[in-house]
């Protein structure tokens, strides 16, 4: 049965970067965001077992499931390979998720972060693809797919081996289209050629494409003065054939309202606008930045408690503005008063093992220590 993705799913509400207050999820603001999103005609919510340290699913229960009829929205959730130590864990995780969400079924269920190496090997070892079909037959999930961070070559292998997959979620944005590590363009073409519905994650690259340097943002403003840089990134992916839902990890009401503005009465990119996006991309990539999307998978298991994405924000700021070391250094000093310093890294490699962007995190932390701790 082919999954139905209609206009109500076009803007997906990613529940990975929820608003926080005093270090916990801000329930009041989240409810306002959910209400605005639903009132605008959208209904696709994406969460995962590990988001917000395991709190994202319960936040969805309180802000969404308890407050809206179950048939009025759809939920996407994920099975994490790195939490599977034995076969019994698979069923336990799904039952935990249903309990956290407060629902009897999940509309879209994904194997989380299929990629070359351990994750894909784990899913095959425990026959998770067949398990997913079994859960569909039982009615616990409605549609089955996977999120993907691997190579195009592996994607072809997985799709050939598992034609039962109904949809695939990939990282896709204009900055990563030709990225030699992410290879978004190749992944998109493989899926689109096979008519497999595509869910897009990181369309704004963890906020990077929403916070451009003034010279880059001006190129967008010259064409559409009232539109944000984030709206250009969203329209880029939403204009591609085969893309059914674009997940935005909205962290406040301002971001929610801007995204709703983009998708209500959606306008695909014109040929002229696509040329502008390509110009911005070429200029952006001429600056060598750390391609961190702030997913924070690295921070949960860091034995020293280093806030790695925030350290990288400081490094990227210095790379962009090498003449203004004062601002990133002050930011870093404030950060190091709350969390461990980059120099405290013990080089265990845990972070690199879970990084979807396959970054050389240990080396970048050494760069940060040399730049900011002297």
N, C-alpha and C positions, 0 to 999 in steps of 0.2 A: 504494500500500500504506500503510495507516494505521499510524503508529508505535505500538508497544506500550509504554505507561507503566503499570506495575503498582505495587503497594505498595513494591517494592524501590527505586523511584525517588522515592518521596514526599519523603524528605529527601535533597536533593542536596548533595554535598560540593563546594563552590566552592573552586577552587585559586588564588584571587587574593590571599588574605591568609594565606599559610602561616606557620607558626612560624619564627622566625629566631633564630640565635645568632651573635654576633659579626659581624652584618651579612650572613650567608648563611643559606640555608634549613636549618633544623635537621632533618637526615634522620632521626635517631633518634626524635625526637618525632613527626615526620610518620608514620613507620612505625607507631608505637603508635596514632596517631589512625586511620590507615587500617584497622588490625587491629580496633579497637573498632567502627568503622563497619560493616565487612564482617560482623563477628560478630553484629551486631544485625539483619542481614537487609537492609541497604541496599546499593546498588551503582552509583549514578549519580554520575560524576565530571565536573566541568566545568572546563575550562582554556581558555587562549587563547594565541595566538602572542606576545603582548606581556606577559603576566602575569609579574611578578617579573623584569622586564628580559629576558624570553625564557627564564627558568630554570624556569618552572612545568611545562612539558611534560616536561623532562628529569627533574624531581623526581617527576613522576607515573610515568615509566618505572622509576625506581629503587625507589620505594616501593610501586608497585602492579603494573605490567605484568610486571616480573621476578619478582614474588613470588606472583602469583595466576594461575590458569588464565584465558586470555583470555575464555572464555565465561562466566566468573563475574561480570564487571562490564561496565559500559557507559561509554564515553568521549564527551564532547562537546567540540568544539573549534571555532575561529572563524577566518574569513578577514577580516583588517583592511583596509578600503578605503584607509586612509592609508599603507599600505605598498606599494600598487600604483602603480607609475610607468609600467609598460608591460604589455602583455598577458602576456608571458612570466613576469612576477612571480607571477601567480596560481598556475600549476602549480608554480613553485619553492617558494612558501610551503607549499602542501599537502605536497609531497615533504619539505620541511624538517620539517614537523610529524610526519609519519609516522616520519621518522628519529629525531626527538627522543623521540617516544613509544615507539619500538621496537615498532611494530605495523604490520600490513598494511592495516588499515582503521580508520575512525573511525565510531562508531555514530551520533552526532548531529552534523551539521556545520551551522554557522550563518554567514551573512553578519553580520559584527560591526557592531553599532551602526548599523543603518539609521535615517536621520533626514533631515529636510528639509535640502537643500543638498548639500554636496560628497560625503558618503558615499553617499547613494542615487544621485546622479548618476554616481559612479564605478562602482557596481555595474551600472548600466544601460549605461554607455558600453562596458564590457567584457563585457556580456551574461553576467554572473555567475550569473544564475538558470538559464539554459540550461546553463552550465558545470556547475552543481551537479547537474543531472539526468544529464549525461554521466558525472560521477564516480560517481553511483549505479549507472548501467548497467555501469560498469567494476568495481563492487564495492569501490571505495576508500572510499566513505561509504555508510551504510545508510539514513539519513533526513536530510532537508534542510529547513532553516528559517532564521530570522534572529532576531537580538536587536534590540530596538527602543527608540529614545530620541526619536522624533519626535512629530508632532502626530496627533491622531485622524484628521484629514482626509487626511493622507498615508497613514496605515495603511490606510484604506479603498481608496485609489488603488492601493497596492501589492498588496493582497489581490485586488482585482478584476483586476489585470493579471497576477497570478501565482497562479492557483488550484492550482498544483503544490506550493505550500508546505505542509508537513506539520505544522508547529508554530511557535509564536512565543514568544520570551522577552521579558518586559516587566518594568520596575521596578514593583513593587506592594507597598504597605504601608499601614497605616491612616493614617499621617501624610500620605501623598501622594495619597490617594483623590480629594480635591477640589483638589489643588495645581494652580493655574492654569498652571504651566509643565509639570509632568510629566503631569498629567491622567490619572492611573492608572485611576480609575474608568471614564472614557470608553473607554480602551483595552481594559480588561477586558471591558466590555459588548459592544464590537464583536466581539472574538474569541469570547466565550462565545455570542453570538447566532448565530455562524456555526459553532459546534461545533468550533472549532480548538483543539487542545490547547495549554494555556498553561504555560510554564515561568516561574517567578517569580525575579527577582533583586532584591537589596536589600530583603528582607523585614523586616530590622531596621535598614534605612537606614544602612548603614555603621557599625553599632554604636550609633547615636543612640538607638534605641528599647530598647537593652539597658541604657543608663546614664541613667535618668531622675532628675529631681530627687526628693528624699525625699517631697514632698507628692504627687507623681504616682504614685510607686511604692507608696505606702501605700494608694492606691485599689485597686490590684491585690492587695496583700497582704491587704486586708480580706476579699476574696472567696476567694482561694486562697493561703493563707499560705506554702505550701511551693514555689510556682512563681515562677520568675524573670520579670522584665519581658520578657526576650527570648522566653520561651515564649509569652507572650500575643501578641506580634507574629507569631510563627510560626503559632500556632493561628488567628489572624485570617485569614491568607491561605490556609492549608490547609483552612479551612472553606468556602471559596468553590467552587461547582461549576465544573468545567472545569479547575481547577488540578491539573496532573499531577505537578509536581516543584517543590520550593521549595529554592533554592540558599542555603546558608549558608556564608559565607566564614570558616570556623572557624580560629582562630589558635593555639589551645592545647587541651590535653586537657580542661580544665575546660569550655570551650565545647562541645566535642564531646560530653562526657558529659551536659551539660544538654540539648542538642538531641536526643540519643538518648532521653533520658527523656521528652521532649515527644512524640516520634513513635512510640515503642513503646507500643502500647495507646492510640493517638491518640484524644483526645476533642474533637469539634468545639465551638465556642463555643455556649453557651446564649444565649437571648434576653437574659437578665439580664447575662451577661458582655459581650455586644455593646454593651449600653447603657453599661457601665463603660468599655469601650474608646473609645466616642464621647466620653464625658466627659473622659477623659485627652487625647484628641486635641484637643478644643476648648481645654482649658487650655494644652496645649503650644503650639498655634499662636497663642495670645495673646501669646507671647514671640517677638519677631522674631529668628530665628536664621539664620545662613548655612546653606543646605541642602546642605552638602558631605557626600558619602558616603565620602570617603577612597579613591576608586578609584585615585587617583594617576596618572591619565592625563596630568595637567598637569605632573607633575614631571619626566618623562623628557626632555621637550623644552625645559625651562626653561633658557635660556642662562646664567642667573645661579646656578642650582642652589638656588632657594628651595624649602623644604619647605612648599608651599602648604597642604596639608590640616592640618598641624600648627600653622601660623600661625592658621588658622581655628578650630582647637580653642581657642586662647587667646582669640580674639575672642569666640567663643560663650560661653566661661566668663565673660568680663567682662560680656557682655550679660545672662546669667542672674543673675549676682551682682555688680551694679555697685558694691556697697558693699565688696566684697572684691577690690580691684585687686591686692593683693600677690601672691596665688597665680598668677593668669595672667601677671603681669608677670615673676615669677621663672621660670616655665616658658618664657616667650618669650626671656628673657635666656640661659637654658641652651641653648635651641634655636639662637639666633643665634651661639653660640660654635661650633656644629657645622656650620651651614649659613648661607647668605646671609640678610641681613635683608630685611624686606619693603620697606624704602626703596630697596633696590638693584634693584627691578623696573625694567626698561627699556621697559615698556609695548609689547612686541612683539606681544602678543595671541595668541601660540601657545597658551597655556593655555586661553583662552576658546574657541578654535577646536576643541579636543578635549573640552571639558567636557560630559559627558552631561547635567548639570543646568542647562546654559546660564547659569552664574553670571557676574556682573560681577566677575571675579576681580581685575582691575587696581584697581578702586575699593575692593574689600575690603582689598587689600594697603595701599592708602593709609590706610584706617581703622586698620589694625593698626600702621602706622608712627607715626601720630599718637598712638595710645593707649599704645604701649609704648616708643617710642624717644625721648621727650622727657625 
